[in-house]
């Protein structure tokens, strides 16, 4: 699961997406529902993202799995006024960017995805994609619907990297819920970059590879940005096709989502 972008690229991505979240928080009611995160309000979203920043800062500061800072940040955010929430988020964004920038490059930090030899880079990558996906969520709260790909700032190289992190990093974990009684081979293939991933789904943890070998039962293809958001269940601009497209769509929607805990 090697990172495809540079440390500076991820830092820029965090800042860009964080600015999008901050803009929505400053111009939209905190009680606005988030269509891409059913059951969440914009306040919930901002509190979650800020608390994730607090957790990442603690890890980069040498902590283990202590969730105290994250929980405290989430509680603090929920108690803030409408006027104070955007500034609180700004503070959390600046703090996490500083923590990432100042962390020793060779630090042996806790990281929860496999095959990440450069832990600082892995954390920068994770925060870049965490922030970007939730920035799209924040846009959906303002728009009242899922934004189109054309309304986002996502570029093919960044989107490709995010798909790779999800498929190669998250899906093979024992905790993955992407399972099927009937074995199924899925493929995600970008049409604007040279990238494809194959996921074998069964009753066990998915087996993944960054290639297009073999014949899939269903395929999700399209521009990288569309696939990025579709893979994270944030868009329908890319759809599954093939003999088992309906089954693939159902399995992906119910089994690929990432939740905390």
VOVEX-449449 format. One record per residue: chain; x, y, z of N, C-alpha, C, CB in turn. Coordinates in steps of 0.02 Angstrom, whole numbers, plus 32768, in hexadecimal, padded with zeros to 4 digits. Each point is the difference from the previous one (the first is absolute). Glycine has a CB too. Layout:
<atoms>
  chain   n_x   n_y   n_z  ca_x  ca_y  ca_z   c_x   c_y   c_z  cb_x  cb_y  cb_z
      A     X     Y     Z     X     Y     Z     X     Y     Z     X     Y     Z
...
</atoms>
This chain:
<atoms>
  chain   n_x   n_y   n_z  ca_x  ca_y  ca_z   c_x   c_y   c_z  cb_x  cb_y  cb_z
      A  8029  7FC4  8000  7FD7  803C  8000  802C  803F  8000  7FA5  7FC1  803D
      A  8089  8045  7F94  802D  803A  8000  7FDC  8040  7FED  805E  7FB4  7FE3
      A  7FB4  8083  803D  7FE3  8041  7FEF  801B  8016  7FBC  7FF6  801F  807A
      A  7FDE  7FFB  7F5C  8014  8013  7FBC  8013  804A  7FFA  7FB6  7FA7  7FD6
      A  8038  8080  805C  800E  8048  7FFE  8036  8013  8032  7F89  8015  7FDC
      A  808C  8028  8023  8036  8017  802C  7FE3  801A  8042  8047  801C  7F9D
      A  7FE5  7FEB  8094  7FEC  801B  8041  7FE1  8046  7FF6  805C  7FBE  803A
      A  7FC3  806A  7F9B  7FE6  8043  7FF3  7FBC  7FFE  7FDF  8075  802A  7FF6
      A  7F81  7FA5  7FDD  7FBF  7FF9  7FDE  7FC9  7FF3  8034  803A  7FD3  7F99
      A  7FD4  8002  8097  7FCD  7FF0  8032  7FF2  803B  802D  8024  7F89  7FFD
      A  8010  809C  8015  7FF6  803B  8029  7FD4  8033  7FDC  806F  7FEC  8036
      A  7F9F  801E  7F8A  7FD7  802E  7FD8  7FB8  7FE8  7FFC  8066  8020  7FBE
      A  7F91  7F9F  803A  7FBC  7FE4  7FFB  7FD9  8009  8041  802B  7FAC  7FAD
      A  7FF7  804B  808C  7FDE  800B  8040  7FEA  8048  8006  8045  7FA5  8035
      A  7FE7  8089  7FB9  7FF0  8047  8005  7FC7  8014  7FD2  8075  8015  801E
      A  7F8C  7FD1  7FA4  7FCC  8010  7FCF  7FBC  7FE6  8017  8055  7FFD  7FA5
      A  7FA8  7FC4  806E  7FC1  7FE2  8014  7FE8  801D  8043  801E  7F97  7FC3
      A  8011  8077  806A  7FEE  801F  803F  7FE1  8045  7FF5  805C  7FC1  8038
      A  7FBC  8064  7F97  7FE4  8041  7FF0  7FB8  7FF9  7FE7  8073  802B  7FE5
      A  7F80  7FA0  7FF6  7FBC  7FF3  7FE8  7FD1  7FF3  803A  802E  7FD1  7F95
      A  7FE8  8005  809B  7FD6  7FF2  803A  7FF3  8041  8027  802E  7F8A  8006
      A  8007  809C  8004  7FFA  803E  8026  7FCF  8030  7FDE  8076  7FF2  802A
      A  7F8D  8011  7F94  7FD3  802D  7FDB  7FB7  7FEB  8008  805B  8016  7FAE
      A  7F98  7FAA  8050  7FBB  7FE8  8008  7FE9  800C  8048  8012  7FA8  7FA7
      A  801A  804D  8089  7FEE  800A  8046  7FF1  8049  800F  8047  7F9F  801F
      A  7FD7  808E  7FBB  7FF6  8047  800B  7FC5  801C  7FDA  8078  8009  8014
      A  7F6A  7FD0  7FBF  7FCA  801B  7FD6  7FC1  7FD5  8000  8058  8033  7FBA
      A  7FA8  7F99  8070  7FC7  7FD1  8001  7FEC  7FF3  8048  8026  7FCB  7F94
      A  7F9B  802B  8078  7FE9  7FF1  8044  8021  7FC1  801A  7F92  8038  7FE8
      A  8087  7FC8  8055  801E  7FC3  801C  7FCE  7FC8  8008  8052  8048  803B
      A  7F6E  7FC8  7FC2  7FCC  7FCD  8006  7FEC  7FE3  7FBC  7FD7  803A  8067
      A  8048  7FDE  7F64  7FF0  7FE7  7FBD  8012  7FB6  7FFB  8013  8073  7FCF
      A  7FBF  7F63  8017  8010  7FB9  7FF8  8036  7FF6  7FCB  7F8B  7FE2  8024
      A  809A  7FE8  7FE2  8035  7FEF  7FD0  7FE8  7FC5  7FD6  805C  8029  804F
      A  7F8E  7FE3  7F73  7FE3  7FCB  7FD7  802E  7FC4  7FF7  7FC0  8057  7FC6
      A  8082  7FB4  8038  802F  7FCA  7FF4  8011  7FD9  8040  802E  8041  7FA2
      A  7FBC  7FD9  8097  800A  7FDF  8041  7FBD  7FFF  8025  807B  8025  8006
      A  7F58  7FAE  7FE8  7FBD  8000  801D  8003  7FFF  804D  7FD6  7FC6  7F9A
      A  8002  8066  8084  7FFE  8005  8048  802E  8034  801D  7FE2  7F8A  8001
      A  804B  8091  7FD7  802F  8033  8017  7FE7  8046  7FED  805F  7FAE  7FF5
      A  7FB0  8082  8036  7FF9  8046  7FEF  8045  801B  7FEF  7F9B  800E  804B
      A  8066  8030  7F9A  8041  801E  7FF1  8029  8008  8040  7FCE  803C  7F9E
      A  8013  7FD3  809A  8024  8005  803F  8021  7FBD  8010  7FB0  8059  8029
      A  802C  7F70  7FCE  801C  7FBD  800D  803E  7FF5  7FD4  7F8E  7FD4  801F
      A  806C  803F  7FA2  8037  7FF6  7FD1  803E  8028  8014  7FAC  7FEC  7FA6
      A  8049  8054  806A  8039  802B  8013  801F  7FE7  8041  7FCA  8063  7FC8
      A  800C  7F88  8068  8019  7FE6  803F  8029  7FC0  7FF4  7F9D  8032  803C
      A  804A  7FA3  7F98  8024  7FC2  7FF1  8044  800F  7FE1  7F93  7FC5  7FEF
      A  806E  8067  7FDF  803F  800D  7FDE  8033  8021  802F  7FC2  800B  7F94
      A  8027  8024  8094  802C  8020  802F  801A  7FCF  8034  7FC3  8069  7FEF
      A  8013  7F67  8026  8016  7FCF  8032  8030  7FCE  7FE2  7F93  800E  803B
      A  8065  7FE2  7F85  8031  7FD5  7FDE  8043  8023  7FFE  7FA5  7FCB  7FBB
      A  805B  8076  8038  803F  8025  8001  8021  7FFC  8045  7FD3  804E  7FA9
      A  8004  7FB7  808C  801C  7FFC  8044  8020  7FBB  800C  7FA9  8052  8028
      A  8037  7F7A  7FBF  8019  7FBC  8007  8042  7FF8  7FDA  7F8A  7FD5  800E
      A  8077  8043  7FB3  803D  7FFB  7FD8  8039  8026  8021  7FBB  7FF4  7F98
      A  8037  8047  8083  8035  8026  8021  801C  7FDA  803B  7FC8  806A  7FDD
      A  800C  7F75  8049  8017  7FDA  803A  802E  7FC7  7FEA  7F97  801E  803E
      A  8056  7FBF  7F8D  8028  7FC8  7FE7  8044  8019  7FE9  7F98  7FC3  7FDD
      A  8069  8073  7FFD  803F  801B  7FE7  802B  801D  8039  7FC8  8019  7F93
      A  8017  7FF4  80A5  8025  8017  803B  8019  7FC8  802B  7FBC  8065  7FFE
      A  8039  7F5D  7FED  801A  7FC6  8024  7FCD  7FD8  8026  8066  803E  8008
      A  7F5A  7FD4  7FF3  7FCC  7FDA  8024  7FF1  7FBF  7FDC  7FCF  806B  802B
      A  800F  7F68  7FF8  7FEB  7FC2  7FE2  7FB8  8006  7FE8  804F  7FBF  8049
      A  7F87  8015  7FD1  7FBA  8000  7FEA  7FD2  8027  802F  8016  7F92  7FCC
      A  8006  809B  805B  7FD8  8027  802F  7FCF  802C  7FDB  805E  7FFE  8053
      A  7F61  7FF7  7FB9  7FCD  8027  7FDE  7FE9  803C  8028  7FDC  7F98  7FCA
      A  8044  8076  806E  7FE8  8036  802C  7FFF  8043  7FDD  802D  7FC1  8061
      A  8008  804F  7F7B  8003  8040  7FDD  7FCA  8007  7FCB  8079  8003  8016
      A  7F7A  7FC8  7FC6  7FCC  8002  7FCC  7FBC  800B  8020  8045  7FB3  7FB8
      A  7FAC  8028  807C  7FBF  8007  8021  7FF7  8046  801D  8003  7F85  801B
      A  8032  8095  8004  7FFC  8043  801D  7FF4  8034  7FCA  804C  7FDD  805D
      A  7FD5  801C  7F6A  7FF8  8030  7FC9  7FB9  7FFD  7FE5  8079  7FF5  7FE3
      A  7F6C  7FCF  8015  7FBB  7FF9  7FE7  7FCE  801F  802F  8021  7F97  7FC5
      A  7FE9  805F  807B  7FD3  801D  8033  8004  804C  7FFF  800D  7F9A  8047
      A  8030  807F  7FB3  800A  8049  7FFE  7FDD  801E  7FC3  806E  7FF3  803B
      A  7F98  7FED  7F8B  7FE2  801A  7FC3  7FB4  8003  8005  8060  7FD3  7FC0
      A  7F82  7FFB  805F  7FB8  7FFE  8005  7FE4  8035  802E  8005  7F87  7FE9
      A  8026  8094  8042  7FE9  8034  802E  800C  8047  7FE7  8016  7FB1  805A
      A  8007  8055  7F6B  8010  8042  7FE6  7FC4  8022  7FE1  8074  7FD9  7FED
      A  7F8D  8068  8012  7FCB  8026  7FDF  800A  7FFD  7FB4  7FF7  804D  8064
      A  7FD6  7FC8  7F78  8004  8001  7FB7  803B  802C  7FEA  7F83  7FEF  7FF8
      A  8086  804A  8028  8035  802E  7FED  8046  7FE5  800F  7FB1  805D  8014
      A  8055  7F7A  8021  8041  7FE9  8016  8018  7FC0  7FDB  7FE7  8033  806F
      A  7FEB  7FA8  7F75  8011  7FBF  7FE2  8034  8005  7FC8  7F8E  7FDA  801E
      A  806A  8054  7FB1  8032  8004  7FCA  8046  8010  801A  7FA5  8026  7FB4
      A  8060  8007  807D  8042  8012  801A  801F  7FC5  8026  7FDC  8078  8009
      A  7FFA  7F63  801B  8019  7FC4  8022  801C  7FCF  7FCD  7FAC  800F  805D
      A  8031  7FE8  7F6C  8018  7FD2  7FCC  8041  8019  7FE3  7F8B  7FDE  7FE5
      A  807A  8063  800E  803E  801E  7FE7  803B  7FEE  802E  7FBF  805F  7FCD
      A  8036  7FA7  8074  8035  7FF1  8030  8015  7FB7  7FFB  7FD3  8058  804D
      A  7FFD  7F7B  7FAE  8010  7FB8  7FFB  8027  7FF1  7FC0  7F99  7FE5  8043
      A  8053  803B  7F87  8022  7FF6  7FC0  8049  8018  8004  7F92  800D  7FC4
      A  8078  802D  8056  8044  801B  8006  802A  7FD3  802D  7FD5  8075  7FEF
      A  800F  7F75  8048  8025  7FD6  8030  8015  7FBE  7FE0  7FC0  8035  805E
      A  8013  7FAC  7F7C  8013  7FBF  7FE2  8034  800A  7FC9  7F8E  7FD1  801B
      A  806C  8064  7FBE  8032  800D  7FCC  8044  800D  8020  7FA7  8030  7FB5
      A  805B  7FF4  8082  803F  800B  8022  801C  7FC0  801D  7FDB  8074  801C
      A  7FF9  7F62  7FFF  8017  7FC0  801D  801E  7FD3  7FCB  7FA8  8009  8058
      A  8038  7FF5  7F6D  801A  7FD6  7FCA  8042  801C  7FE7  7F8B  7FE1  7FDF
      A  8079  8060  8019  803D  801F  7FE6  803B  7FF8  802F  7FBA  8052  7FC4
      A  803A  7FAF  807E  8036  7FFE  8031  8012  7FBA  8017  7FDA  806F  8025
      A  7FFD  7F60  7FCB  800E  7FBB  8016  803F  7FE6  7FDD  7F84  7FEC  8013
      A  80AA  7FF5  8011  803B  7FE3  7FE1  7FED  7FCF  7FC9  803F  800E  806B
      A  7FE2  7FF8  7F5C  7FEE  7FD6  7FC6  800B  7FB6  800E  801D  805F  7FB6
      A  8011  7F90  8076  8010  7FBA  800D  7FDD  7FE6  8040  806E  8011  7FC6
      A  7F61  8014  8053  7FDD  7FEB  803C  7FDA  7FBF  7FF8  7FF8  8077  801F
      A  8009  7F5F  8015  7FDC  7FC1  7FFD  7FBC  8008  8022  806D  7FBF  8000
      A  7F65  8063  7FDD  7FBF  800F  801C  7FD0  7FC5  7FF8  8013  807A  7FE7
      A  7FBC  7F84  8044  7FCA  7FCF  7FF6  7FDD  8012  7FBE  7FF1  7FEE  807E
      A  8000  7FDF  7F5A  7FD7  800A  7FC4  7FD8  7FC1  7FF5  8053  8051  7FCC
      A  7F6F  7FB6  8021  7FD1  7FC7  8001  7FF7  7FDC  7FBD  7FC8  803B  805A
      A  8059  7FDC  7F71  7FFD  7FDD  7FC0  8042  7FDD  7FF3  7FAC  8053  7FD4
      A  8052  7F76  8008  803B  7FD7  7FF5  802F  8020  7FCD  7FBC  7F9A  801C
      A  8082  804F  7FE6  8032  8010  7FCD  800A  804C  7FF7  7FE2  7F96  7FC7
      A  8027  808D  8071  800D  8048  7FFD  8044  800D  8021  7F83  801B  8002
      A  80B4  7FDA  7FDA  8042  8007  801F  800F  8047  8016  8026  7FA3  7FB9
      A  7FC1  808F  8023  800A  8047  8012  7FC1  8017  8024  804F  8016  7F9D
      A  7FB3  7FE5  80A6  7FC3  800D  8027  7FEA  8049  7FFD  8021  7FA2  804B
      A  800E  808C  7FB4  7FEC  8047  7FFC  7FDD  800E  7FBD  8061  8020  804A
      A  7FBB  7FC5  7F80  7FE0  8009  7FBE  7FBB  7FDF  8000  8072  8003  7FC9
      A  7F89  7FC3  8057  7FC0  7FDC  8002  7FCB  8029  8024  803E  7F93  7FFE
      A  7FD7  808F  8039  7FD0  802A  8025  7FED  803D  7FD6  8032  7FD9  806C
      A  7FFD  8045  7F71  7FF0  8038  7FD4  7FCF  7FEA  7FCA  8071  8034  8017
      A  7F9C  7F92  7FCD  7FD3  7FE5  7FCC  7FBA  7FF4  801C  8063  7FCB  7FC8
      A  7F99  8017  8073  7FBF  7FF0  801E  7FD9  803F  800F  8031  7F98  8031
      A  7FF0  809B  7FEA  7FDD  803E  800F  7FEB  8024  7FC0  8040  8008  806B
      A  7FE8  7FF2  7F61  7FEE  8020  7FC0  7FBF  7FE2  7FE5  8079  8016  7FE8
      A  7F81  7FA9  8019  7FC4  7FE0  7FE4  7FC5  8005  8031  8049  7FB2  7FBE
      A  7FC4  8049  8082  7FCC  800A  8031  7FE0  8045  7FF8  803C  7FB2  8050
      A  7FEE  8081  7FAA  7FE8  8044  7FFA  7FDC  800B  7FBE  805D  8026  804A
      A  7FBE  7FBE  7F81  7FE3  800A  7FBD  7FBA  7FE1  7FFB  8073  8003  7FCF
      A  7F86  7FC0  8048  7FBE  7FE0  7FFE  7FCE  8027  802A  8037  7F90  7FEE
      A  7FDE  8085  804D  7FD1  8026  802B  7FF4  8047  7FE7  8027  7FBB  8060
      A  8007  805F  7F78  7FF3  8041  7FE0  7FC7  7FF9  7FCE  8079  8022  8010
      A  7F86  7FA7  7FCD  7FC8  7FF3  7FD2  7FBF  7FF8  8028  804F  7FC8  7FAD
      A  7FB6  8017  808C  7FC6  7FFB  802C  7FE6  8045  8015  802B  7F91  802A
      A  8004  809A  7FE9  7FED  8044  8014  7FDF  8026  7FC7  805E  8001  8052
      A  7FBB  7FF4  7F71  7FE0  801F  7FC6  7FB9  7FE7  7FF8  806F  800A  7FC9
      A  7F86  7FB6  8044  7FBD  7FE3  7FF8  7FD0  801F  8033  8032  7F95  7FD6
      A  7FE8  807D  8065  7FD5  8020  8032  7FEA  8045  7FE8  803B  7FC2  805B
      A  7FF1  8062  7F84  7FEE  8042  7FE6  7FD2  7FFC  7FC4  806D  802B  802A
      A  7FA1  7FA5  7FA9  7FDA  7FF9  7FC3  7FBD  7FDD  800A  806B  7FFD  7FC3
      A  7F92  7FD9  8071  7FC4  7FD7  800B  7FFF  7FC3  7FD3  7FC4  8066  8021
      A  8074  7F8A  7FC1  8006  7FC6  7FD4  8049  7FEF  7FF7  7F95  801F  7FC4
      A  8078  7FA9  801D  8045  7FEC  7FF2  801D  802E  7FCA  7FE7  7F88  801F
      A  8053  8096  7FEC  801D  802A  7FCB  8015  7FD6  7FC4  8027  8052  8057
      A  7FD7  7FCD  7F6F  8019  7FDD  7FC5  804C  8002  8001  7F98  801E  7FBD
      A  8087  7FB7  801D  8049  7FFF  7FFD  801A  8043  7FE7  7FFF  7F84  7FEB
      A  7FDD  809A  7FE5  8014  8040  7FE5  7FFF  8038  8033  7FD5  7FDB  7F94
      A  8006  801D  80A2  7FFE  8032  8035  8038  7FF8  8033  7F85  8006  7FF0
      A  80A0  7FC4  800B  8037  7FF5  8030  8042  8015  7FE1  7FC0  7FA0  8033
      A  8073  805F  7FF4  8044  8014  7FED  802D  7FC2  7FF5  7FF2  806B  8042
      A  7FF2  7F5A  7FC2  8027  7FC2  8000  8023  7FF3  7FBD  7FB1  7FD2  8055
      A  808F  801F  7FAE  8027  7FF3  7FC4  800D  7FB5  7FF9  8036  8071  8009
      A  7FD5  7F77  7FB9  8007  7FB8  7FF5  8036  7FDF  802A  7FD9  8015  7F8E
      A  8063  8009  8078  8036  7FDF  8025  7FEE  7FF8  8049  8053  8031  7FB0
      A  7F8E  8002  806D  7FEC  7FFC  8046  7FC9  7FCD  800A  8021  8078  8010
      A  7FAE  7F89  7FC3  7FC9  7FD0  8004  8019  7FB9  7FFA  7FB2  8056  7FD0
      A  807B  7F9E  8001  801C  7FBD  7FF7  8022  7FE9  8041  8011  8017  7F85
      A  8014  8016  809A  8023  7FEF  803E  7FCD  7FEE  8037  8060  804C  7FE0
      A  7F69  7FD8  8022  7FCE  7FF2  8033  7FDC  7FBE  7FF6  7FF1  8078  800B
      A  8003  7F76  7FB7  7FE3  7FBE  7FF2  8031  7FCA  8016  7FBF  802E  7F9E
      A  8081  7FDC  8054  8032  7FCF  8013  8003  7FF7  804B  8041  801E  7F9A
      A  7FBC  8019  808C  8001  7FFB  8048  7FC4  7FD8  801A  803D  806D  8006
      A  7F89  7FA0  7FDE  7FC4  7FDD  8016  8004  7FB5  7FEF  7FBE  8069  7FF0
      A  8052  7F88  7FD1  8000  7FBA  7FEA  8039  7FD9  801F  7FCC  8024  7F95
      A  8070  7FF6  8067  803A  7FDA  8017  800C  8005  804B  8031  8013  7F90
      A  7FB6  8023  808F  800B  8009  8047  7FC7  7FEC  802D  8049  805A  7FE0
      A  7F7B  7FBD  8010  7FC7  7FF3  802B  7FDE  7FBD  7FF4  7FEF  807A  8004
      A  8005  7F75  7FBC  7FD6  7FC5  7FF2  801D  7FBE  8017  7FD7  803F  7FA0
      A  806B  7FB6  805E  801A  7FBD  8014  8000  7FF3  804B  8045  8004  7F9B
      A  7FAB  802E  808D  8003  7FF7  8049  7FCD  7FCC  8017  8028  8076  800D
      A  7FE9  7F68  8029  7FD3  7FCD  801C  7FBD  801E  8013  8063  7FC0  8029
      A  7F9D  8080  7FE8  7FC2  8022  8014  7FD5  8015  7FC5  803B  8027  8065
      A  7FDE  7FD1  7F5F  7FD9  8013  7FC4  7FBE  7FDB  7FFF  806B  8017  7FC2
      A  7F60  800E  802D  7FBD  7FE2  7FFC  7FED  7FEE  7FB8  7FE0  8042  8064
      A  804F  7FC6  7F6E  7FF2  7FEE  7FBB  8007  7FB4  7FF8  8029  8072  7FD7
      A  7FA2  7F6B  8031  7FFF  7FB7  7FFE  7FC6  7FE8  7FD5  8036  7FF9  8072
      A  7FCF  7FCA  7F73  7FCB  7FE4  7FD7  8000  7FB4  8006  8007  8062  7FB1
      A  7FBF  7F82  8057  7FFA  7FB7  8002  8011  7FE3  7FBB  7FA8  8007  805B
      A  8049  8020  7F72  8010  7FEC  7FBB  803F  8025  7FEB  7F86  7FEB  7FE5
      A  80B2  7FF2  800F  803E  8021  7FEC  7FF5  802C  7FC3  8042  7FA1  802E
      A  7FDD  8099  7FD3  7FF5  8032  7FCB  8042  8025  7FF4  7F86  800C  801F
      A  808A  7FFF  7FA2  803B  8027  7FEE  7FEB  8044  7FE6  8040  7F97  7FE6
      A  7FD6  809D  803C  7FEE  8044  7FED  803D  8025  7FE5  7FA6  8001  8057
      A  804D  802F  7F7D  8037  8028  7FE6  7FED  804A  8001  8026  7FA0  7FB7
      A  800A  8089  805C  7FF9  8049  7FFB  8035  8016  7FCD  7FD4  800E  8079
      A  8016  8014  7F53  802F  8013  7FCA  7FF7  8048  7FEC  8000  7F8A  7FD8
      A  8036  809C  802C  7FFE  8047  7FED  8006  8006  7FB4  8034  8021  806F
      A  7FA6  800C  7F74  8003  800B  7FB8  802D  803B  7FEE  7F8E  7FD0  7FF7
      A  8086  8058  803A  802B  8039  7FF2  8045  7FFA  801E  7F9A  8045  7FFA
      A  8074  7F85  8029  8044  7FF2  8019  800B  7FB5  7FF7  7FFE  8060  8054
      A  8040  7F8C  7FAB  8011  7FBA  7FF6  7FFF  7FDC  8043  8047  801D  7F9C
      A  7F7C  7FD4  807C  7FFA  7FE0  8041  7FC3  7FD3  8003  8039  8063  8035
      A  7FCF  7F64  7FEB  7FC8  7FD2  800A  800E  7FD6  803D  7FE7  7FFC  7F84
      A  7FE4  7FED  809D  8005  7FD7  803C  7FCF  7FC6  7FFA  8024  8063  8046
      A  7FF1  7F63  7FD2  7FD5  7FC5  8000  7FF4  7FEB  8047  802C  7FDC  7F8F
      A  7F95  8018  8082  7FEC  7FED  8044  7FDA  7FBF  7FFD  7FFB  8079  8025
      A  801F  7F54  7FFB  7FDD  7FC0  8004  7FDA  7FFD  8042  8057  7FC6  7FB7
      A  7F67  8037  8044  7FD6  8001  803B  7FE5  7FBA  800D  7FE0  8078  7FEA
      A  8024  7F73  8055  7FE7  7FBF  8014  7FE9  8004  8048  804E  7FC5  7FAF
      A  7FAC  8002  8072  7FED  8000  8046  8039  8015  802D  7FAE  7FA5  7FE8
      A  808F  805F  7FFC  803B  8016  8025  8010  8048  7FEE  802C  7F8A  8003
      A  8008  8092  801D  8015  8044  7FF0  8011  8004  7FB6  802B  8010  8076
      A  7FC4  8028  7F69  800E  8008  7FB9  804A  7FF8  7FEF  7F9E  804B  7FF9
      A  806F  7F99  7FCD  8044  7FFB  7FE6  8005  8034  7FC8  800B  7F82  801C
      A  8027  80AA  7FE9  8004  8038  7FD2  8042  8001  7FDB  7FB4  8041  804B
      A  804C  7FDE  7F7A  803D  8009  7FD9  7FF7  803E  7FD5  8019  7F84  8000
      A  801E  809E  7FF3  7FFF  803C  7FD6  800F  7FEC  7FB8  8024  8049  8061
      A  7FAC  7F96  7F7F  8008  7FEA  7FBB  7FBB  7FF4  7FE1  8071  7FCC  801B
      A  7F8F  8020  7FA6  7FC2  7FF1  7FDE  8001  7FB9  7FE4  7FF1  8079  7FE4
      A  802F  7F5A  8042  8006  7FBB  7FE9  7FBE  7FDA  8008  807A  8002  801F
      A  7F77  7FD3  7FB0  7FC5  7FD7  8003  7FC1  8024  7FEC  8037  7FC1  805A
      A  7F93  8019  7FA3  7FBF  801B  7FEB  7FD5  800C  803E  8007  7FC5  7F91
      A  7FE5  8079  807B  7FD8  8010  803B  7FB6  7FEE  7FF7  8051  805B  801B
      A  7F8D  7F9C  801C  7FB7  7FF6  7FFE  7FDB  8042  7FFA  800D  7F98  8044
      A  8013  809E  7FD3  7FE3  8043  7FFC  8039  8032  8000  7F97  7FDC  803B
      A  805D  805C  7FA4  8035  8032  7FFA  7FE4  8046  800C  803D  7FB6  7FAE
      A  7FE9  8072  8076  7FF0  8046  800B  8034  8028  7FDA  7FCC  7FEB  8073
      A  8020  8035  7F58  8031  8024  7FD7  7FE9  8047  7FF3  8022  7F94  7FCA
      A  800F  8097  8029  7FF2  8046  7FF3  803B  802B  8012  7F87  7FEC  8014
      A  8072  8056  7FE8  8037  802D  8014  8012  7FF5  8049  7FDA  8055  7FAA
      A  8065  7FB5  8066  8018  7FF2  8044  7FD8  8025  8036  8071  7FED  7FD0
      A  7F7F  8053  8025  7FDC  8026  8032  7FBB  7FE3  800D  803F  8066  7FDE
      A  7FA0  7F83  7FEE  7FBE  7FE1  8008  8006  7FBE  8025  7FD9  8037  7F96
      A  805A  7FA3  805A  800B  7FC0  8022  8012  800A  804A  8025  7FCD  7F93
      A  8003  8066  807A  8014  8010  8044  7FC3  800A  802D  806A  8035  7FD4
      A  7F69  7FF6  8016  7FC6  800E  8029  7FCE  7FC6  7FFF  8010  8079  7FE9
      A  7FEB  7F63  7FE0  7FD5  7FC6  7FFE  801A  7FC9  802E  7FDF  801C  7F8A
      A  8063  7FDB  8076  801E  7FCD  802B  7FF5  800F  804A  8056  7FEA  7FA8
      A  7FA8  8057  8068  7FF2  8015  8045  7FB5  800C  800B  8072  8035  8005
      A  7F66  7FB2  7FCD  7FB6  8004  8006  7FE7  8048  8004  8002  7F91  8039
      A  801E  809B  7FA1  7FED  8046  8001  7FE3  8018  7FBD  8058  8013  8056
      A  7FA4  7FC3  7F78  7FE9  8017  7FBF  7FE4  7FC5  7FD8  8055  805D  8001
      A  7F7D  7FB4  7FD1  7FE4  7FCC  7FD3  8013  800F  7FB8  7FA1  7FED  8050
      A  8090  803F  7FA6  8015  8010  7FBB  8027  7FC7  7FE0  8003  8078  8020
      A  8013  7F58  8007  801E  7FC3  7FE6  7FD7  7FC6  801C  8077  8033  7FF8
      A  7F75  7F9F  7FDD  7FD5  7FC9  8015  801F  7FBD  7FEC  7F9B  804B  7FF4
      A  8053  7F82  8032  8018  7FBC  7FF1  7FDE  7FE7  7FC1  8014  7FEA  807A
      A  8012  7FF0  7F5F  7FE6  7FDF  7FC4  8018  7FB8  7FFF  7FFE  806E  7FC0
      A  7FE5  7F6A  8014  8013  7FBA  7FFC  7FC8  7FD2  8017  8076  8021  8012
      A  7F97  7F9E  7FE8  7FCD  7FCE  800F  7FE6  8003  8048  8036  7FB8  7FAB
      A  7FF5  805C  8083  7FEC  8002  8047  8002  8048  801B  802B  7F8B  800F
      A  7FC3  80A5  7FC6  8005  8047  8013  7FD4  8010  803D  8018  801C  7F89
      A  7FAA  7FCA  8078  7FD3  8010  8036  8019  7FE5  8043  7FA1  8000  7FAF
      A  8078  7FC3  804F  801B  7FE1  803D  803E  8027  8017  7FD4  7F8F  7FDD
      A  8057  8083  7FF4  803C  8026  8011  7FEE  8043  8020  803D  7FC9  7FA2
      A  7F92  805A  8042  7FEC  8041  801A  7FE5  7FF9  8047  7FE6  8027  7F8C
      A  7FF2  7FA5  8080  7FE5  7FF5  8043  8036  7FEE  8032  7F95  7FDB  7FCC
      A  8097  7FF7  8022  8036  7FED  802C  802D  803B  8010  7FFC  7F8C  7FD1
      A  8014  809B  7FFD  802D  8039  800B  7FE0  8034  802E  8033  7FEC  7F8F
      A  7F8D  8023  8064  7FDE  8032  8028  7FFB  7FEC  8049  7FC1  8022  7F9B
      A  8035  7F9D  8072  7FF7  7FE9  8044  8040  7FE9  8022  7F8E  7FDF  7FDF
      A  80A5  8010  7FFA  803B  7FE2  801D  8040  8027  7FFD  7FCB  7F9A  7FE3
      A  8039  8099  7FF2  8040  8024  7FF8  8005  803D  802C  8004  7FD8  7F8C
      A  7FC5  803E  8091  8000  803D  8029  802F  7FF9  803B  7F8B  8019  7FDD
      A  809A  801C  8032  802F  8000  8038  7FE1  8027  803A  8064  7FF9  7FB1
      A  7F9C  7FE8  8089  7FE6  8022  803C  8033  7FFE  8037  7F8A  7FE2  7FE0
      A  8070  804E  804F  802F  8003  8038  7FED  7FCD  8034  8014  807A  7FEA
      A  801E  7F5F  802D  7FF2  7FD1  8036  7FFE  7FB9  7FE9  7FC0  8058  8038
</atoms>
